[in-house]
Amino acid sequence: MVAEFPIKTNWDDTKEVPIFIPPEWQGIFQWEPNNPFTATLRIVSSTEKGARLQDVDTEIFYPISSNTLVNTIMHCPVIDGCITGTWIIEKRGQSYGVRMYGT
């Protein structure tokens, strides 16, 4: 698809990341605020680039970068492969993932 100008964009809460919404998606998806959430997440798989965490209550999967995972493990207790805390969605490079809120 070739983008036509002007491109309609939304911005994240920091006003730093432009997000392109294709015209055919406008009105279908709604941009939501990035609110912190409390959850117990279990480490279910990992690679050299990151890992997948699964919410033990809702079974929703969340990606996390390797650097963020290492930082989280160093500063938070891990009990039976689970980390309980307040999380927020973050953008690192071209990817999205979770991190502990306030770190």
PyRosetta script that sets phi, psi and omega in degrees:
from pyrosetta import init, pose_from_sequence

init()
pose = pose_from_sequence("MVAEFPIKTNWDDTKEVPIFIPPEWQGIFQWEPNNPFTATLRIVSSTEKGARLQDVDTEIFYPISSNTLVNTIMHCPVIDGCITGTWIIEKRGQSYGVRMYGT")
pose.set_psi(1, 133.7)
pose.set_omega(1, 178.1)
pose.set_phi(2, -95.8)
pose.set_psi(2, 127.3)
pose.set_omega(2, -179.4)
pose.set_phi(3, -75.0)
pose.set_psi(3, 137.2)
pose.set_omega(3, 175.5)
pose.set_phi(4, -98.7)
pose.set_psi(4, 148.7)
pose.set_omega(4, -179.4)
pose.set_phi(5, -102.2)
pose.set_psi(5, 144.6)
pose.set_omega(5, 1.6)
pose.set_phi(6, -76.8)
pose.set_psi(6, 145.2)
pose.set_omega(6, 178.5)
pose.set_phi(7, -82.1)
pose.set_psi(7, 129.7)
pose.set_omega(7, 176.5)
pose.set_phi(8, -83.2)
pose.set_psi(8, 127.3)
pose.set_omega(8, -178.6)
pose.set_phi(9, -128.4)
pose.set_psi(9, 157.3)
pose.set_omega(9, 166.9)
pose.set_phi(10, -114.1)
pose.set_psi(10, 163.2)
pose.set_omega(10, -178.9)
pose.set_phi(11, -124.2)
pose.set_psi(11, 147.4)
pose.set_omega(11, 176.0)
pose.set_phi(12, -75.1)
pose.set_psi(12, 179.1)
pose.set_omega(12, -175.4)
pose.set_phi(13, -61.7)
pose.set_psi(13, -24.9)
pose.set_omega(13, -178.7)
pose.set_phi(14, -86.5)
pose.set_psi(14, -6.6)
pose.set_omega(14, -178.6)
pose.set_phi(15, 63.6)
pose.set_psi(15, 25.5)
pose.set_omega(15, -177.5)
pose.set_phi(16, -111.0)
pose.set_psi(16, -21.4)
pose.set_omega(16, -172.0)
pose.set_phi(17, -115.4)
pose.set_psi(17, 107.7)
pose.set_omega(17, 176.6)
pose.set_phi(18, -74.3)
pose.set_psi(18, 136.4)
pose.set_omega(18, 179.7)
pose.set_phi(19, -116.9)
pose.set_psi(19, 121.9)
pose.set_omega(19, 178.8)
pose.set_phi(20, -85.6)
pose.set_psi(20, 129.1)
pose.set_omega(20, 175.8)
pose.set_phi(21, -113.9)
pose.set_psi(21, 113.3)
pose.set_omega(21, 179.6)
pose.set_phi(22, -56.6)
pose.set_psi(22, 144.3)
pose.set_omega(22, -177.1)
pose.set_phi(23, -53.9)
pose.set_psi(23, -36.6)
pose.set_omega(23, -177.9)
pose.set_phi(24, -71.4)
pose.set_psi(24, -14.1)
pose.set_omega(24, 178.6)
pose.set_phi(25, -96.3)
pose.set_psi(25, -15.6)
pose.set_omega(25, -176.2)
pose.set_phi(26, -64.9)
pose.set_psi(26, 132.1)
pose.set_omega(26, -176.3)
pose.set_phi(27, 92.4)
pose.set_psi(27, -17.2)
pose.set_omega(27, 178.9)
pose.set_phi(28, -91.0)
pose.set_psi(28, -45.5)
pose.set_omega(28, -179.2)
pose.set_phi(29, -102.9)
pose.set_psi(29, 146.1)
pose.set_omega(29, 178.9)
pose.set_phi(30, -118.7)
pose.set_psi(30, 133.8)
pose.set_omega(30, 178.9)
pose.set_phi(31, -76.2)
pose.set_psi(31, 121.2)
pose.set_omega(31, -178.0)
pose.set_phi(32, -104.8)
pose.set_psi(32, 151.1)
pose.set_omega(32, 175.4)
pose.set_phi(33, -67.4)
pose.set_psi(33, 151.1)
pose.set_omega(33, -179.1)
pose.set_phi(34, -88.9)
pose.set_psi(34, 87.2)
pose.set_omega(34, -177.4)
pose.set_phi(35, -92.8)
pose.set_psi(35, 137.1)
pose.set_omega(35, 174.5)
pose.set_phi(36, -62.5)
pose.set_psi(36, 151.3)
pose.set_omega(36, 178.1)
pose.set_phi(37, -138.3)
pose.set_psi(37, 149.0)
pose.set_omega(37, 179.5)
pose.set_phi(38, -98.6)
pose.set_psi(38, 131.2)
pose.set_omega(38, -178.4)
pose.set_phi(39, -160.6)
pose.set_psi(39, 158.4)
pose.set_omega(39, 169.1)
pose.set_phi(40, -103.7)
pose.set_psi(40, 116.4)
pose.set_omega(40, -177.0)
pose.set_phi(41, -111.2)
pose.set_psi(41, 134.6)
pose.set_omega(41, 179.5)
pose.set_phi(42, -103.1)
pose.set_psi(42, 135.7)
pose.set_omega(42, 175.9)
pose.set_phi(43, -75.5)
pose.set_psi(43, 116.8)
pose.set_omega(43, -176.3)
pose.set_phi(44, -109.2)
pose.set_psi(44, -24.6)
pose.set_omega(44, 176.9)
pose.set_phi(45, -160.9)
pose.set_psi(45, 158.4)
pose.set_omega(45, 178.6)
pose.set_phi(46, -151.2)
pose.set_psi(46, 155.4)
pose.set_omega(46, 174.8)
pose.set_phi(47, -136.3)
pose.set_psi(47, -176.3)
pose.set_omega(47, 178.2)
pose.set_phi(48, -70.1)
pose.set_psi(48, -18.7)
pose.set_omega(48, -178.6)
pose.set_phi(49, -96.0)
pose.set_psi(49, -19.2)
pose.set_omega(49, -178.1)
pose.set_phi(50, 171.0)
pose.set_psi(50, -163.3)
pose.set_omega(50, -177.9)
pose.set_phi(51, -147.5)
pose.set_psi(51, 171.0)
pose.set_omega(51, 173.7)
pose.set_phi(52, -117.6)
pose.set_psi(52, 132.3)
pose.set_omega(52, 175.9)
pose.set_phi(53, -112.4)
pose.set_psi(53, 146.2)
pose.set_omega(53, 179.6)
pose.set_phi(54, -123.1)
pose.set_psi(54, 129.6)
pose.set_omega(54, 175.8)
pose.set_phi(55, -66.6)
pose.set_psi(55, 124.6)
pose.set_omega(55, -175.7)
pose.set_phi(56, -69.9)
pose.set_psi(56, -21.3)
pose.set_omega(56, -179.9)
pose.set_phi(57, -91.0)
pose.set_psi(57, -48.2)
pose.set_omega(57, -175.1)
pose.set_phi(58, -96.3)
pose.set_psi(58, -13.8)
pose.set_omega(58, -177.1)
pose.set_phi(59, 64.5)
pose.set_psi(59, 18.4)
pose.set_omega(59, 175.3)
pose.set_phi(60, -76.9)
pose.set_psi(60, 138.2)
pose.set_omega(60, 177.9)
pose.set_phi(61, -93.3)
pose.set_psi(61, 143.4)
pose.set_omega(61, 176.7)
pose.set_phi(62, -131.2)
pose.set_psi(62, 133.1)
pose.set_omega(62, 173.0)
pose.set_phi(63, -78.9)
pose.set_psi(63, 154.6)
pose.set_omega(63, 175.1)
pose.set_phi(64, -146.9)
pose.set_psi(64, 137.8)
pose.set_omega(64, -179.8)
pose.set_phi(65, -72.8)
pose.set_psi(65, 158.0)
pose.set_omega(65, 179.6)
pose.set_phi(66, -59.3)
pose.set_psi(66, -46.7)
pose.set_omega(66, -179.8)
pose.set_phi(67, -60.6)
pose.set_psi(67, -42.5)
pose.set_omega(67, 179.6)
pose.set_phi(68, -66.9)
pose.set_psi(68, -40.0)
pose.set_omega(68, 179.1)
pose.set_phi(69, -63.4)
pose.set_psi(69, -45.2)
pose.set_omega(69, 179.2)
pose.set_phi(70, -61.3)
pose.set_psi(70, -45.3)
pose.set_omega(70, 178.9)
pose.set_phi(71, -61.3)
pose.set_psi(71, -41.1)
pose.set_omega(71, 179.8)
pose.set_phi(72, -65.2)
pose.set_psi(72, -45.6)
pose.set_omega(72, -179.3)
pose.set_phi(73, -63.4)
pose.set_psi(73, -35.5)
pose.set_omega(73, -179.5)
pose.set_phi(74, -69.9)
pose.set_psi(74, -26.8)
pose.set_omega(74, -173.0)
pose.set_phi(75, -113.4)
pose.set_psi(75, -5.1)
pose.set_omega(75, -176.9)
pose.set_phi(76, -130.6)
pose.set_psi(76, 145.7)
pose.set_omega(76, 177.0)
pose.set_phi(77, -69.4)
pose.set_psi(77, 136.9)
pose.set_omega(77, 176.3)
pose.set_phi(78, -113.2)
pose.set_psi(78, 115.9)
pose.set_omega(78, -177.5)
pose.set_phi(79, -117.4)
pose.set_psi(79, 117.2)
pose.set_omega(79, -177.6)
pose.set_phi(80, 53.0)
pose.set_psi(80, 38.6)
pose.set_omega(80, 178.3)
pose.set_phi(81, 78.1)
pose.set_psi(81, 9.0)
pose.set_omega(81, -178.0)
pose.set_phi(82, -114.6)
pose.set_psi(82, 144.8)
pose.set_omega(82, 177.9)
pose.set_phi(83, -125.5)
pose.set_psi(83, 121.8)
pose.set_omega(83, 179.3)
pose.set_phi(84, -104.5)
pose.set_psi(84, 133.7)
pose.set_omega(84, 178.4)
pose.set_phi(85, 175.7)
pose.set_psi(85, -168.8)
pose.set_omega(85, 176.3)
pose.set_phi(86, -100.8)
pose.set_psi(86, 126.8)
pose.set_omega(86, -173.6)
pose.set_phi(87, -116.8)
pose.set_psi(87, 159.3)
pose.set_omega(87, 174.1)
pose.set_phi(88, -145.1)
pose.set_psi(88, 151.6)
pose.set_omega(88, 177.6)
pose.set_phi(89, -80.4)
pose.set_psi(89, 137.9)
pose.set_omega(89, 178.2)
pose.set_phi(90, -132.3)
pose.set_psi(90, 160.0)
pose.set_omega(90, 175.4)
pose.set_phi(91, -111.9)
pose.set_psi(91, 124.3)
pose.set_omega(91, 176.8)
pose.set_phi(92, -124.2)
pose.set_psi(92, 113.2)
pose.set_omega(92, -176.9)
pose.set_phi(93, 65.2)
pose.set_psi(93, -122.3)
pose.set_omega(93, 179.4)
pose.set_phi(94, -101.6)
pose.set_psi(94, 6.0)
pose.set_omega(94, -175.2)
pose.set_phi(95, -115.2)
pose.set_psi(95, 156.1)
pose.set_omega(95, 173.9)
pose.set_phi(96, -110.1)
pose.set_psi(96, 152.1)
pose.set_omega(96, 177.1)
pose.set_phi(97, -166.9)
pose.set_psi(97, -174.5)
pose.set_omega(97, 179.2)
pose.set_phi(98, -106.2)
pose.set_psi(98, 159.4)
pose.set_omega(98, 170.7)
pose.set_phi(99, -150.7)
pose.set_psi(99, 160.6)
pose.set_omega(99, 176.2)
pose.set_phi(100, -65.8)
pose.set_psi(100, 132.4)
pose.set_omega(100, -179.7)
pose.set_phi(101, -67.7)
pose.set_psi(101, 132.9)
pose.set_omega(101, 179.1)
pose.set_phi(102, 91.5)
pose.set_psi(102, 0.8)
pose.set_omega(102, 179.2)
pose.set_phi(103, -104.9)
pose.dump_pdb("model.pdb")
